[in-house]
Amino acid sequence: MNGRNGKDREANRLGGRMIRYARVGASIGGVAARYGAARVTGRADRRSEAAALRAALGGLKGPLMKVAQLLATVPDALPEEYALELAQLQSHAPPMGRPFVRRRMKAELGPDWQERFAEFDLDAAAAASLGQVHRAVALDGRPLAVKLQYPDMASAVEADLAQLKVIFAIHRRMNPAIDTREILTELSERLREELDYGRELRHMRLYRHMLGDNPAVSVPEPLEELSTRRLLTMTWLEGRGLLEFREASQEIRNRLSEVLFRAWWEPFYSYAVIHGDPHLGNYSARLDESGEPVGLNLIDFGCVRIFPPAFVSGVVELYHGLRENDFERTAHAYDMWGFRGLNRELIEILNIWARFIYGPVLEDRVRTVADGVNPAQYGRREAWRVHKALKEKGPVTVPREFVFMDRAAIGLGGVFIHLNARLNFHRLFMGALERFPAETLSERQQEALSLAGLA
């Protein structure tokens, strides 16, 4: 694997960062100017404005595009026109052309790179925020997916993080309900990790180990000999996008959702690991010969969060505290998570949000995630109440471990809403919880990380 050193021509560079600043300013500024002119002239068109924003973000790639992906994951968090356009960034971002592909492959695998594949399609099969994917065939005949990182992504990430730091600092001064410094630290570390395809390769190994006994879930096999820090080669998993099943029978939608629930929660309780980016583009349905979905493919492992085992114990403790309406137990859970200086009022405020996040698993009945609430308002009422109360009683510093747990839980709920799944989430949750090895979690985690090369 290539390391980040002085010989790495695409390491974080001042020149690259300055170019990024200019591109972001020009692209987003152009959309803003178009938006303003349309409002002044009375010719506003949401659909064309949304398309322009998608084009601008897709051209920029990098972290700003991932923010747009996250917004599109939660149903109706944005106006419909914007959500539909930004959702396309998940798997249909504008790709780099053939000259880039040839240069990148030669730089990563050497001048004879084409001889290491039986076939290689120079046109991208999919493109996303940090890289694009190409179909290929191994010398042994296996179909492959080859992910290439876009050029100068290290500089782009550092430039965007610098701008996010400014935005977060302004937010703290204007809206001090929540101290965002820990959130920025967590986002920064995870985004930098996503640049390292060597780490993603090891994440893939980790998930193959953790879910190896679940026949309903498929994880690609990485090929280390055809991978580098900016190139990741894995076996191709054939499947169809989950949104293609929005009009399928309730049984099929429930089946896919149940597999996804288990694939997400069981690694957390068994190994203290979560997939931190559960948007629709990271999964596909595996079909049988008749075209019926029989399982789920997990196809992206750049954003994986490995927690201290004590954090998992805090999640379990908070669940029991909320279910039993035990204030002392919920207070202890927040302490285990890393919240500090909380009084009773602040804990009660945080419980508003916690009851929303845990809501689907607290009641032993079949329900949807939104449970009769208009999906357009999913989470907004609770977020507004918490924000208002914290502004009066706070501020609260959010522990960094909480950031991706919260983000992932909301994203996962968004997928279930898109599929309109009706399940007994409580029983699924309790089934995962029964396999929670509290006494041996540290040992299980360490063994799994060692096998994956992450220890």
Secondary structure as a PSIPRED ss2 file (coil, helix, strand):
# PSIPRED VFORMAT (PSIPRED V4.0)

   1 M C   1.000  0.000  0.000
   2 N C   1.000  0.000  0.000
   3 G C   1.000  0.000  0.000
   4 R C   1.000  0.000  0.000
   5 N C   1.000  0.000  0.000
   6 G C   1.000  0.000  0.000
   7 K C   1.000  0.000  0.000
   8 D C   1.000  0.000  0.000
   9 R C   1.000  0.000  0.000
  10 E C   1.000  0.000  0.000
  11 A C   1.000  0.000  0.000
  12 N C   1.000  0.000  0.000
  13 R C   1.000  0.000  0.000
  14 L H   0.000  1.000  0.000
  15 G H   0.000  1.000  0.000
  16 G H   0.000  1.000  0.000
  17 R H   0.000  1.000  0.000
  18 M H   0.000  1.000  0.000
  19 I H   0.000  1.000  0.000
  20 R H   0.000  1.000  0.000
  21 Y H   0.000  1.000  0.000
  22 A H   0.000  1.000  0.000
  23 R H   0.000  1.000  0.000
  24 V H   0.000  1.000  0.000
  25 G H   0.000  1.000  0.000
  26 A H   0.000  1.000  0.000
  27 S H   0.000  1.000  0.000
  28 I H   0.000  1.000  0.000
  29 G H   0.000  1.000  0.000
  30 G H   0.000  1.000  0.000
  31 V H   0.000  1.000  0.000
  32 A H   0.000  1.000  0.000
  33 A H   0.000  1.000  0.000
  34 R H   0.000  1.000  0.000
  35 Y H   0.000  1.000  0.000
  36 G H   0.000  1.000  0.000
  37 A H   0.000  1.000  0.000
  38 A H   0.000  1.000  0.000
  39 R H   0.000  1.000  0.000
  40 V H   0.000  1.000  0.000
  41 T H   0.000  1.000  0.000
  42 G C   1.000  0.000  0.000
  43 R C   1.000  0.000  0.000
  44 A C   1.000  0.000  0.000
  45 D C   1.000  0.000  0.000
  46 R H   0.000  1.000  0.000
  47 R H   0.000  1.000  0.000
  48 S H   0.000  1.000  0.000
  49 E H   0.000  1.000  0.000
  50 A H   0.000  1.000  0.000
  51 A H   0.000  1.000  0.000
  52 A H   0.000  1.000  0.000
  53 L H   0.000  1.000  0.000
  54 R H   0.000  1.000  0.000
  55 A H   0.000  1.000  0.000
  56 A H   0.000  1.000  0.000
  57 L H   0.000  1.000  0.000
  58 G H   0.000  1.000  0.000
  59 G H   0.000  1.000  0.000
  60 L H   0.000  1.000  0.000
  61 K C   1.000  0.000  0.000
  62 G C   1.000  0.000  0.000
  63 P H   0.000  1.000  0.000
  64 L H   0.000  1.000  0.000
  65 M H   0.000  1.000  0.000
  66 K H   0.000  1.000  0.000
  67 V H   0.000  1.000  0.000
  68 A H   0.000  1.000  0.000
  69 Q H   0.000  1.000  0.000
  70 L H   0.000  1.000  0.000
  71 L H   0.000  1.000  0.000
  72 A H   0.000  1.000  0.000
  73 T H   0.000  1.000  0.000
  74 V C   1.000  0.000  0.000
  75 P C   1.000  0.000  0.000
  76 D C   1.000  0.000  0.000
  77 A C   1.000  0.000  0.000
  78 L C   1.000  0.000  0.000
  79 P C   1.000  0.000  0.000
  80 E H   0.000  1.000  0.000
  81 E H   0.000  1.000  0.000
  82 Y H   0.000  1.000  0.000
  83 A H   0.000  1.000  0.000
  84 L H   0.000  1.000  0.000
  85 E H   0.000  1.000  0.000
  86 L H   0.000  1.000  0.000
  87 A H   0.000  1.000  0.000
  88 Q H   0.000  1.000  0.000
  89 L H   0.000  1.000  0.000
  90 Q H   0.000  1.000  0.000
  91 S C   1.000  0.000  0.000
  92 H E   0.000  0.000  1.000
  93 A C   1.000  0.000  0.000
  94 P C   1.000  0.000  0.000
  95 P C   1.000  0.000  0.000
  96 M C   1.000  0.000  0.000
  97 G C   1.000  0.000  0.000
  98 R H   0.000  1.000  0.000
  99 P H   0.000  1.000  0.000
 100 F H   0.000  1.000  0.000
 101 V H   0.000  1.000  0.000
 102 R H   0.000  1.000  0.000
 103 R H   0.000  1.000  0.000
 104 R H   0.000  1.000  0.000
 105 M H   0.000  1.000  0.000
 106 K H   0.000  1.000  0.000
 107 A H   0.000  1.000  0.000
 108 E H   0.000  1.000  0.000
 109 L H   0.000  1.000  0.000
 110 G C   1.000  0.000  0.000
 111 P C   1.000  0.000  0.000
 112 D C   1.000  0.000  0.000
 113 W H   0.000  1.000  0.000
 114 Q H   0.000  1.000  0.000
 115 E H   0.000  1.000  0.000
 116 R H   0.000  1.000  0.000
 117 F C   1.000  0.000  0.000
 118 A C   1.000  0.000  0.000
 119 E E   0.000  0.000  1.000
 120 F E   0.000  0.000  1.000
 121 D C   1.000  0.000  0.000
 122 L C   1.000  0.000  0.000
 123 D C   1.000  0.000  0.000
 124 A C   1.000  0.000  0.000
 125 A C   1.000  0.000  0.000
 126 A E   0.000  0.000  1.000
 127 A E   0.000  0.000  1.000
 128 A C   1.000  0.000  0.000
 129 S C   1.000  0.000  0.000
 130 L C   1.000  0.000  0.000
 131 G E   0.000  0.000  1.000
 132 Q E   0.000  0.000  1.000
 133 V E   0.000  0.000  1.000
 134 H E   0.000  0.000  1.000
 135 R E   0.000  0.000  1.000
 136 A E   0.000  0.000  1.000
 137 V E   0.000  0.000  1.000
 138 A C   1.000  0.000  0.000
 139 L C   1.000  0.000  0.000
 140 D C   1.000  0.000  0.000
 141 G C   1.000  0.000  0.000
 142 R C   1.000  0.000  0.000
 143 P E   0.000  0.000  1.000
 144 L E   0.000  0.000  1.000
 145 A E   0.000  0.000  1.000
 146 V E   0.000  0.000  1.000
 147 K E   0.000  0.000  1.000
 148 L E   0.000  0.000  1.000
 149 Q E   0.000  0.000  1.000
 150 Y C   1.000  0.000  0.000
 151 P C   1.000  0.000  0.000
 152 D C   1.000  0.000  0.000
 153 M H   0.000  1.000  0.000
 154 A H   0.000  1.000  0.000
 155 S H   0.000  1.000  0.000
 156 A H   0.000  1.000  0.000
 157 V H   0.000  1.000  0.000
 158 E H   0.000  1.000  0.000
 159 A H   0.000  1.000  0.000
 160 D H   0.000  1.000  0.000
 161 L H   0.000  1.000  0.000
 162 A H   0.000  1.000  0.000
 163 Q H   0.000  1.000  0.000
 164 L H   0.000  1.000  0.000
 165 K H   0.000  1.000  0.000
 166 V H   0.000  1.000  0.000
 167 I H   0.000  1.000  0.000
 168 F H   0.000  1.000  0.000
 169 A H   0.000  1.000  0.000
 170 I H   0.000  1.000  0.000
 171 H H   0.000  1.000  0.000
 172 R H   0.000  1.000  0.000
 173 R H   0.000  1.000  0.000
 174 M H   0.000  1.000  0.000
 175 N C   1.000  0.000  0.000
 176 P C   1.000  0.000  0.000
 177 A C   1.000  0.000  0.000
 178 I E   0.000  0.000  1.000
 179 D E   0.000  0.000  1.000
 180 T C   1.000  0.000  0.000
 181 R H   0.000  1.000  0.000
 182 E H   0.000  1.000  0.000
 183 I H   0.000  1.000  0.000
 184 L H   0.000  1.000  0.000
 185 T H   0.000  1.000  0.000
 186 E H   0.000  1.000  0.000
 187 L H   0.000  1.000  0.000
 188 S H   0.000  1.000  0.000
 189 E H   0.000  1.000  0.000
 190 R H   0.000  1.000  0.000
 191 L H   0.000  1.000  0.000
 192 R H   0.000  1.000  0.000
 193 E H   0.000  1.000  0.000
 194 E H   0.000  1.000  0.000
 195 L C   1.000  0.000  0.000
 196 D C   1.000  0.000  0.000
 197 Y H   0.000  1.000  0.000
 198 G H   0.000  1.000  0.000
 199 R H   0.000  1.000  0.000
 200 E H   0.000  1.000  0.000
 201 L H   0.000  1.000  0.000
 202 R H   0.000  1.000  0.000
 203 H H   0.000  1.000  0.000
 204 M H   0.000  1.000  0.000
 205 R H   0.000  1.000  0.000
 206 L H   0.000  1.000  0.000
 207 Y H   0.000  1.000  0.000
 208 R H   0.000  1.000  0.000
 209 H H   0.000  1.000  0.000
 210 M H   0.000  1.000  0.000
 211 L C   1.000  0.000  0.000
 212 G C   1.000  0.000  0.000
 213 D C   1.000  0.000  0.000
 214 N C   1.000  0.000  0.000
 215 P C   1.000  0.000  0.000
 216 A C   1.000  0.000  0.000
 217 V E   0.000  0.000  1.000
 218 S E   0.000  0.000  1.000
 219 V C   1.000  0.000  0.000
 220 P C   1.000  0.000  0.000
 221 E C   1.000  0.000  0.000
 222 P E   0.000  0.000  1.000
 223 L C   1.000  0.000  0.000
 224 E H   0.000  1.000  0.000
 225 E H   0.000  1.000  0.000
 226 L H   0.000  1.000  0.000
 227 S C   1.000  0.000  0.000
 228 T E   0.000  0.000  1.000
 229 R C   1.000  0.000  0.000
 230 R C   1.000  0.000  0.000
 231 L E   0.000  0.000  1.000
 232 L E   0.000  0.000  1.000
 233 T E   0.000  0.000  1.000
 234 M E   0.000  0.000  1.000
 235 T E   0.000  0.000  1.000
 236 W C   1.000  0.000  0.000
 237 L C   1.000  0.000  0.000
 238 E C   1.000  0.000  0.000
 239 G C   1.000  0.000  0.000
 240 R E   0.000  0.000  1.000
 241 G E   0.000  0.000  1.000
 242 L H   0.000  1.000  0.000
 243 L H   0.000  1.000  0.000
 244 E H   0.000  1.000  0.000
 245 F H   0.000  1.000  0.000
 246 R C   1.000  0.000  0.000
 247 E C   1.000  0.000  0.000
 248 A C   1.000  0.000  0.000
 249 S C   1.000  0.000  0.000
 250 Q H   0.000  1.000  0.000
 251 E H   0.000  1.000  0.000
 252 I H   0.000  1.000  0.000
 253 R H   0.000  1.000  0.000
 254 N H   0.000  1.000  0.000
 255 R H   0.000  1.000  0.000
 256 L H   0.000  1.000  0.000
 257 S H   0.000  1.000  0.000
 258 E H   0.000  1.000  0.000
 259 V H   0.000  1.000  0.000
 260 L H   0.000  1.000  0.000
 261 F H   0.000  1.000  0.000
 262 R H   0.000  1.000  0.000
 263 A H   0.000  1.000  0.000
 264 W H   0.000  1.000  0.000
 265 W H   0.000  1.000  0.000
 266 E H   0.000  1.000  0.000
 267 P H   0.000  1.000  0.000
 268 F H   0.000  1.000  0.000
 269 Y H   0.000  1.000  0.000
 270 S H   0.000  1.000  0.000
 271 Y H   0.000  1.000  0.000
 272 A C   1.000  0.000  0.000
 273 V E   0.000  0.000  1.000
 274 I E   0.000  0.000  1.000
 275 H E   0.000  0.000  1.000
 276 G C   1.000  0.000  0.000
 277 D C   1.000  0.000  0.000
 278 P C   1.000  0.000  0.000
 279 H C   1.000  0.000  0.000
 280 L H   0.000  1.000  0.000
 281 G H   0.000  1.000  0.000
 282 N H   0.000  1.000  0.000
 283 Y E   0.000  0.000  1.000
 284 S E   0.000  0.000  1.000
 285 A E   0.000  0.000  1.000
 286 R E   0.000  0.000  1.000
 287 L E   0.000  0.000  1.000
 288 D C   1.000  0.000  0.000
 289 E C   1.000  0.000  0.000
 290 S C   1.000  0.000  0.000
 291 G C   1.000  0.000  0.000
 292 E C   1.000  0.000  0.000
 293 P E   0.000  0.000  1.000
 294 V E   0.000  0.000  1.000
 295 G E   0.000  0.000  1.000
 296 L E   0.000  0.000  1.000
 297 N E   0.000  0.000  1.000
 298 L E   0.000  0.000  1.000
 299 I C   1.000  0.000  0.000
 300 D C   1.000  0.000  0.000
 301 F C   1.000  0.000  0.000
 302 G C   1.000  0.000  0.000
 303 C C   1.000  0.000  0.000
 304 V E   0.000  0.000  1.000
 305 R E   0.000  0.000  1.000
 306 I E   0.000  0.000  1.000
 307 F C   1.000  0.000  0.000
 308 P C   1.000  0.000  0.000
 309 P H   0.000  1.000  0.000
 310 A H   0.000  1.000  0.000
 311 F H   0.000  1.000  0.000
 312 V H   0.000  1.000  0.000
 313 S H   0.000  1.000  0.000
 314 G H   0.000  1.000  0.000
 315 V H   0.000  1.000  0.000
 316 V H   0.000  1.000  0.000
 317 E H   0.000  1.000  0.000
 318 L H   0.000  1.000  0.000
 319 Y H   0.000  1.000  0.000
 320 H H   0.000  1.000  0.000
 321 G H   0.000  1.000  0.000
 322 L H   0.000  1.000  0.000
 323 R H   0.000  1.000  0.000
 324 E C   1.000  0.000  0.000
 325 N C   1.000  0.000  0.000
 326 D C   1.000  0.000  0.000
 327 F H   0.000  1.000  0.000
 328 E H   0.000  1.000  0.000
 329 R H   0.000  1.000  0.000
 330 T H   0.000  1.000  0.000
 331 A H   0.000  1.000  0.000
 332 H H   0.000  1.000  0.000
 333 A H   0.000  1.000  0.000
 334 Y H   0.000  1.000  0.000
 335 D H   0.000  1.000  0.000
 336 M H   0.000  1.000  0.000
 337 W H   0.000  1.000  0.000
 338 G C   1.000  0.000  0.000
 339 F C   1.000  0.000  0.000
 340 R C   1.000  0.000  0.000
 341 G C   1.000  0.000  0.000
 342 L C   1.000  0.000  0.000
 343 N C   1.000  0.000  0.000
 344 R H   0.000  1.000  0.000
 345 E H   0.000  1.000  0.000
 346 L H   0.000  1.000  0.000
 347 I H   0.000  1.000  0.000
 348 E H   0.000  1.000  0.000
 349 I H   0.000  1.000  0.000
 350 L H   0.000  1.000  0.000
 351 N H   0.000  1.000  0.000
 352 I H   0.000  1.000  0.000
 353 W H   0.000  1.000  0.000
 354 A H   0.000  1.000  0.000
 355 R H   0.000  1.000  0.000
 356 F H   0.000  1.000  0.000
 357 I H   0.000  1.000  0.000
 358 Y H   0.000  1.000  0.000
 359 G H   0.000  1.000  0.000
 360 P H   0.000  1.000  0.000
 361 V H   0.000  1.000  0.000
 362 L H   0.000  1.000  0.000
 363 E C   1.000  0.000  0.000
 364 D C   1.000  0.000  0.000
 365 R C   1.000  0.000  0.000
 366 V C   1.000  0.000  0.000
 367 R E   0.000  0.000  1.000
 368 T C   1.000  0.000  0.000
 369 V C   1.000  0.000  0.000
 370 A C   1.000  0.000  0.000
 371 D C   1.000  0.000  0.000
 372 G C   1.000  0.000  0.000
 373 V C   1.000  0.000  0.000
 374 N C   1.000  0.000  0.000
 375 P H   0.000  1.000  0.000
 376 A H   0.000  1.000  0.000
 377 Q H   0.000  1.000  0.000
 378 Y C   1.000  0.000  0.000
 379 G C   1.000  0.000  0.000
 380 R H   0.000  1.000  0.000
 381 R H   0.000  1.000  0.000
 382 E H   0.000  1.000  0.000
 383 A H   0.000  1.000  0.000
 384 W H   0.000  1.000  0.000
 385 R H   0.000  1.000  0.000
 386 V H   0.000  1.000  0.000
 387 H H   0.000  1.000  0.000
 388 K H   0.000  1.000  0.000
 389 A H   0.000  1.000  0.000
 390 L H   0.000  1.000  0.000
 391 K H   0.000  1.000  0.000
 392 E H   0.000  1.000  0.000
 393 K H   0.000  1.000  0.000
 394 G C   1.000  0.000  0.000
 395 P C   1.000  0.000  0.000
 396 V E   0.000  0.000  1.000
 397 T E   0.000  0.000  1.000
 398 V C   1.000  0.000  0.000
 399 P C   1.000  0.000  0.000
 400 R H   0.000  1.000  0.000
 401 E H   0.000  1.000  0.000
 402 F H   0.000  1.000  0.000
 403 V H   0.000  1.000  0.000
 404 F H   0.000  1.000  0.000
 405 M H   0.000  1.000  0.000
 406 D H   0.000  1.000  0.000
 407 R H   0.000  1.000  0.000
 408 A H   0.000  1.000  0.000
 409 A H   0.000  1.000  0.000
 410 I H   0.000  1.000  0.000
 411 G H   0.000  1.000  0.000
 412 L H   0.000  1.000  0.000
 413 G H   0.000  1.000  0.000
 414 G H   0.000  1.000  0.000
 415 V H   0.000  1.000  0.000
 416 F H   0.000  1.000  0.000
 417 I H   0.000  1.000  0.000
 418 H H   0.000  1.000  0.000
 419 L H   0.000  1.000  0.000
 420 N C   1.000  0.000  0.000
 421 A C   1.000  0.000  0.000
 422 R C   1.000  0.000  0.000
 423 L E   0.000  0.000  1.000
 424 N C   1.000  0.000  0.000
 425 F H   0.000  1.000  0.000
 426 H H   0.000  1.000  0.000
 427 R H   0.000  1.000  0.000
 428 L H   0.000  1.000  0.000
 429 F H   0.000  1.000  0.000
 430 M H   0.000  1.000  0.000
 431 G H   0.000  1.000  0.000
 432 A H   0.000  1.000  0.000
 433 L H   0.000  1.000  0.000
 434 E H   0.000  1.000  0.000
 435 R C   1.000  0.000  0.000
 436 F C   1.000  0.000  0.000
 437 P C   1.000  0.000  0.000
 438 A C   1.000  0.000  0.000
 439 E C   1.000  0.000  0.000
 440 T C   1.000  0.000  0.000
 441 L H   0.000  1.000  0.000
 442 S H   0.000  1.000  0.000
 443 E H   0.000  1.000  0.000
 444 R H   0.000  1.000  0.000
 445 Q H   0.000  1.000  0.000
 446 Q H   0.000  1.000  0.000
 447 E H   0.000  1.000  0.000
 448 A H   0.000  1.000  0.000
 449 L H   0.000  1.000  0.000
 450 S H   0.000  1.000  0.000
 451 L H   0.000  1.000  0.000
 452 A H   0.000  1.000  0.000
 453 G C   1.000  0.000  0.000
 454 L C   1.000  0.000  0.000
 455 A C   1.000  0.000  0.000
